């Protein structure tokens, strides 16, 4: 019993990004050196978020990190030394947005889990998204099944309530951010079917169903996001356009994005959310939790709160 207790304690003390040097499913070379070096990549962005028919100042953060993931349980493995076929190496993205609307704040976060070996596991495995503001909070989760995604959603709105439905397998907009980082040459282009991003579905109170979209990649000599050559991935569907700007060369860092859609109630108008990168660092942030470490937030240009 004592040994079991000690084992449980040791597992609980494993940090957010337990050493991946033993991960047998990772690729090699430059990708290996960048993504399996024991650090996460953290990028901060100046956010101008469309909400309630106006633009609101805020900040966004993208945290990319590789993790050993249980394909059957669809959670991070406690024991990274697990070498069974159930261990799938994923590139996780924790995507946060914080902005004020008048007197009250919004805090939103999504987590996506995309297999690194996309040719062997061609579907995003899991998405979770939450939103908190003074009216209440909501939570949405999609889990990959054999033939469908199972979507569970919880909301304080009567018309939305608690929901569990099956969504046919399709491309998820939420996975495109990690697919850019893994290999932008594999991004879907042309006329495609995709499930809109969970942030968008939440803010617009939209039903989770696939839509037809037009997607393309362009080479840019310069733009408002960079004076050097880079690329832009554009999605257009319904009354919405999403443009993601990213570096042309590995590690294909995200430079920023523009998102145009209807905002406001009654007679909504098309407004554009923009986010421009402030800084990018690599950090084992899970170990940097002291008051002294707050100075790293200044390096990222982020507020204390």
Order of alpha helices (4+ residues) and beta strands (2+ residues): alpha-alpha-beta-beta-beta-beta-beta-beta-beta-beta-beta-alpha-beta-alpha-beta-beta-beta-beta-beta-alpha
